[in-house]
Amino acid sequence: MKIYKLIPITILILCAAALADDDQAYVIGVEDLISIGFWQEPDLNSEVRVRNDGMITLPVIGDVQAAGQTAKQLSESIVEQMAFYNPGISQSTVIVIEYNSQKIVLSGAVNLPGPYRFERIPNILDVIRQAGGALPEADLSSVTILRQTNGTVDVIDVDLIENIKGGDLASLPSLKSNDMINVPLSPYGVAAEIMAGRTFKGKNIYFIYGAVSEPGVKSLTEDIELIDAIAAAGGSIDGADLKNIRVIMKDVQYSSVLKFNFKEYSETGRPARYQLKPEDTIFIPFRRESTFWSRLPDLLIPAVATTVVTTILINALNTGE
């Protein structure tokens, strides 16, 4: 193929590339801070912020529409108007210094909550990363996006855990300017803050009741695990239902309960071992086929434990401790 035949094709390719760049170029918006320079007349250089009406004010030519234009389009518009008064000006540069119109507000259980500004708004996971990541007590399965549209507020629920596990980030909802993202605390984190600040500090004891040889209050040594705690209470006794062990966590709102299957753990090694926390309550129920008298603690202890924990929570809230 001769060179002269390649010229039209090359021109078409370059034009297509230029159009693609224009499509992807940042569109200037309200509150953006932009720098405008004239190398032929440096005295006219200025930094201006786009007003709420989308306009900027420049020397010589006055108001110019900036919002809704790319930097290239605004530059061409400025040169066209400037040349009317000063034919010596044939070029100008427009640079966006602050992308204030592309703002996302992040709140809740993240390290650095607040407004974040972007040239191109990323996905929700990258926004959280830019905020220093989520706190350990964050509930990433219940993230919400609040979006105002024509005077109404839409709430979009996002389960980041499912997306991360499945590696499916493409299905995350696209963010829009002025969206508000809230990363909530898990119930554990909320209760810990209400009762004792960020870190709960209880007495170094734990409680164990039900089908064990020596029920009662025990000392909590460092790094003691559930299995060791049961052994320290003399171990389980005949009739114990080791498939349905419960741990009532004092520093969880509404006396949240964890369930453990010791039989499954001894056979498969799952779930991972649980390390006791101050003032946890362990309850080992009796199997249902046991006698009424052996099952009596199974009937009484849950009610007593729930009442005790709820009373502690109410007292703590009332006293502000």
C-alpha positions in Angstrom: 0.0 0.0 0.0 1.3 3.4 -1.0 2.0 6.1 1.7 -0.5 8.5 0.3 -3.2 5.9 0.8 -2.3 5.6 4.4 -2.6 9.3 5.1 -6.5 9.4 5.3 -6.5 6.3 7.5 -4.0 7.8 9.9 -6.0 11.0 10.1 -9.2 9.0 10.9 -7.3 7.1 13.7 -6.0 10.4 15.2 -9.5 12.0 15.0 -11.0 8.9 16.7 -8.4 9.0 19.5 -9.0 12.7 20.0 -12.7 12.2 20.3 -12.2 9.3 22.8 -9.9 11.6 24.9 -12.7 14.3 24.9 -15.2 11.7 26.0 -13.0 10.7 29.0 -11.9 14.2 29.8 -12.9 15.7 33.2 -15.9 18.0 33.0 -15.5 21.1 35.1 -18.1 21.7 37.8 -19.3 24.0 40.5 -16.7 24.8 43.3 -13.8 23.5 41.2 -10.6 25.6 41.5 -8.9 26.2 38.2 -5.7 27.8 37.1 -5.7 29.8 33.8 -2.5 30.9 32.2 -1.5 33.0 29.2 2.2 32.6 28.3 1.9 35.6 25.9 0.4 37.8 28.7 1.5 36.4 32.1 0.0 39.3 33.9 -3.4 38.0 33.1 -2.7 34.6 34.8 -5.2 33.8 37.6 -6.7 31.1 39.8 -10.5 31.2 40.0 -13.2 29.1 41.6 -16.3 28.1 39.6 -19.3 29.8 41.2 -22.7 28.2 41.9 -24.0 29.7 38.6 -21.2 27.8 36.7 -19.4 31.0 35.8 -15.9 32.4 36.4 -14.7 35.9 36.2 -11.5 36.8 34.3 -9.6 40.1 33.7 -10.5 41.9 30.4 -13.4 39.6 29.3 -15.4 39.3 32.6 -17.7 36.3 33.1 -17.2 33.0 31.2 -19.2 29.8 31.4 -16.9 27.2 32.9 -19.2 24.4 34.4 -20.0 21.7 31.9 -16.9 22.2 29.8 -13.6 20.3 29.7 -10.3 22.1 30.2 -9.7 22.1 26.5 -13.1 23.5 25.7 -12.8 26.2 28.3 -9.4 27.1 27.0 -10.7 27.6 23.4 -13.6 29.7 24.7 -11.3 31.9 26.7 -8.9 32.4 23.8 -11.8 33.3 21.4 -13.1 36.0 23.8 -9.6 37.3 24.7 -8.5 37.6 21.1 -11.4 40.0 20.5 -9.7 42.5 22.9 -6.1 41.4 22.5 -5.3 39.8 19.1 -1.9 38.9 20.5 -3.3 36.2 22.7 -3.7 32.9 20.7 -3.2 30.3 23.5 -4.3 29.7 27.1 -3.8 26.8 29.5 -6.6 25.6 31.9 -5.7 23.3 34.7 -8.0 22.0 37.4 -6.4 22.3 40.8 -9.2 21.1 43.0 -11.9 18.6 41.8 -14.5 19.9 44.3 -17.5 19.1 42.1 -16.7 15.3 42.2 -17.2 14.9 46.0 -18.0 11.8 48.0 -18.7 12.0 51.8 -17.6 9.1 53.9 -18.9 8.5 57.4 -19.0 5.8 60.1 -16.4 3.1 60.9 -13.5 4.3 58.8 -10.1 5.6 59.9 -10.5 9.0 58.2 -14.1 10.0 57.6 -15.0 13.1 55.7 -15.3 14.5 52.2 -13.1 13.1 49.4 -12.7 14.6 45.9 -11.8 12.9 42.7 -11.0 13.6 39.1 -12.8 10.3 38.3 -14.9 8.7 41.1 -13.7 5.2 41.8 -15.7 2.3 43.2 -16.9 2.2 46.8 -14.1 -0.1 47.9 -11.4 2.2 46.7 -13.1 5.2 48.3 -13.0 3.4 51.7 -9.3 2.5 51.1 -8.5 6.1 50.4 -10.1 6.9 53.8 -7.4 4.7 55.5 -9.6 1.6 55.4 -12.4 0.4 57.6 -12.1 0.0 61.4 -11.8 -3.5 62.8 -15.3 -3.3 64.2 -16.9 -2.1 60.9 -19.8 -4.1 59.4 -18.9 -4.2 55.7 -21.9 -6.3 55.0 -24.3 -3.4 55.7 -22.7 -0.4 53.9 -25.2 2.2 52.7 -25.1 4.8 49.9 -27.3 7.8 50.4 -28.1 9.6 47.2 -30.2 12.8 46.7 -32.2 13.0 43.5 -34.7 15.7 42.8 -35.5 16.3 46.5 -35.7 12.7 47.5 -33.1 10.4 49.1 -32.4 7.0 47.8 -30.8 4.4 50.0 -28.6 1.8 48.3 -27.5 -1.2 50.4 -24.1 -2.8 49.6 -22.7 -6.1 51.0 -19.0 -5.6 50.5 -18.2 -8.9 52.1 -20.0 -10.8 49.5 -18.4 -8.8 46.7 -14.9 -9.3 48.1 -15.4 -13.0 48.7 -16.7 -13.5 45.2 -14.1 -11.2 43.6 -17.0 -9.5 41.9 -16.1 -5.8 42.1 -17.7 -5.0 38.7 -21.2 -5.4 40.2 -20.6 -2.8 42.9 -23.0 0.2 42.4 -21.4 3.1 40.6 -20.9 6.2 42.8 -22.1 9.7 41.8 -21.0 13.1 42.9 -22.3 14.1 46.3 -23.1 10.5 47.3 -22.8 9.9 51.1 -21.4 6.5 52.1 -21.9 5.2 55.6 -19.9 2.2 57.0 -21.7 1.1 60.2 -20.3 -0.5 63.3 -21.0 -4.1 63.9 -23.3 -4.8 67.0 -20.1 -5.7 68.8 -18.5 -2.3 68.1 -21.6 -0.3 69.0 -22.0 -2.0 72.4 -18.3 -1.6 73.2 -18.5 2.1 72.6 -21.7 2.5 74.6 -20.5 0.6 77.6 -16.8 1.4 77.9 -15.4 3.3 74.9 -13.5 1.8 72.1 -12.1 -1.1 74.1 -14.1 -2.9 76.8 -12.2 -3.5 80.0 -13.9 -5.9 82.4 -12.7 -7.9 85.4 -10.3 -10.8 84.6 -13.0 -13.4 85.4 -15.4 -15.6 83.4 -18.5 -17.4 84.4 -19.3 -21.0 83.5 -22.6 -22.8 84.2 -24.5 -25.9 83.2 -23.2 -29.4 82.7 -19.7 -29.0 84.1 -18.1 -30.4 87.3 -17.3 -27.1 89.0 -19.6 -24.3 87.8 -19.2 -20.7 89.0 -16.8 -17.8 88.7 -13.3 -18.5 87.5 -10.2 -16.4 87.0 -9.4 -15.4 83.5 -5.8 -15.9 82.7 -4.2 -14.4 79.6 -5.0 -16.1 76.3 -7.3 -18.7 77.8 -9.5 -20.4 75.2 -13.0 -21.9 75.5 -11.7 -25.5 75.7 -9.2 -24.6 78.4 -11.9 -22.7 80.3 -14.2 -25.8 80.3 -11.3 -28.0 81.5 -10.5 -25.5 84.3 -14.1 -26.0 85.5 -13.5 -29.7 85.9 -14.6 -30.6 82.4 -18.1 -31.5 81.2 -20.3 -34.1 83.0 -22.5 -36.9 81.8 -25.5 -35.6 79.9 -23.7 -32.5 78.6 -24.8 -31.3 75.2 -21.4 -30.4 73.7 -22.9 -29.6 70.3 -24.7 -26.5 71.7 -22.3 -24.7 73.9 -23.1 -21.0 74.3 -20.9 -18.0 75.1 -22.7 -14.9 76.3 -20.5 -11.9 75.6 -21.0 -9.1 78.2 -19.7 -6.4 76.0 -22.2 -7.0 73.2 -25.4 -5.1 73.1 -28.5 -7.1 73.9 -26.4 -10.0 75.4 -25.4 -11.4 72.0 -24.7 -15.1 72.1 -22.0 -17.2 70.3 -22.7 -20.9 69.6 -20.0 -23.6 69.6 -20.1 -27.3 68.6 -17.3 -28.9 70.6 -18.1 -32.3 69.0 -17.6 -30.9 65.5 -14.4 -29.1 66.6 -12.9 -32.3 68.1 -13.6 -34.2 64.8 -12.8 -31.5 62.2 -10.9 -28.8 63.9 -13.6 -26.3 63.0 -14.6 -23.6 63.9 -11.4 -22.0 65.0 -10.8 -21.7 68.8 -12.5 -18.9 70.7 -10.4 -16.8 73.1 -12.3 -15.7 76.1 -12.8 -12.0 76.9 -13.3 -10.5 80.4 -16.6 -11.4 82.0 -17.8 -13.8 79.3 -20.3 -16.4 80.4 -20.1 -20.0 79.2 -23.2 -22.1 79.3 -23.1 -25.9 78.6 -26.7 -27.2 78.3 -27.8 -30.8 79.1 -29.0 -33.0 76.3 -32.8 -33.1 75.9 -33.0 -36.9 76.7 -31.6 -36.2 80.2 -33.8 -36.3 83.3 -35.8 -33.2 84.3 -33.6 -32.6 87.3 -30.4 -32.7 85.2 -32.1 -30.4 82.7 -33.1 -27.9 85.4 -30.0 -25.7 84.9 -30.7 -25.8 81.2 -34.0 -24.2 81.9 -33.0 -21.7 84.5 -29.5 -20.5 83.5 -30.3 -18.8 80.2 -33.0 -16.7 81.8 -30.7 -15.8 84.7 -27.8 -15.0 82.5 -29.8 -12.9 80.1 -31.4 -11.0 83.0 -27.9 -10.3 84.6 -26.4 -9.1 81.3 -29.4 -7.0 80.4 -29.3 -5.4 83.9 -25.6 -4.7 83.5 -26.2 -3.0 80.2 -29.1 -0.9 81.5 -27.1 0.2 84.6 -24.1 1.0 82.4 -26.2 3.2 80.1 -27.9 4.9 83.0 -24.7 5.7 84.8 -22.7 6.5 81.7 -20.0 4.0 82.5 
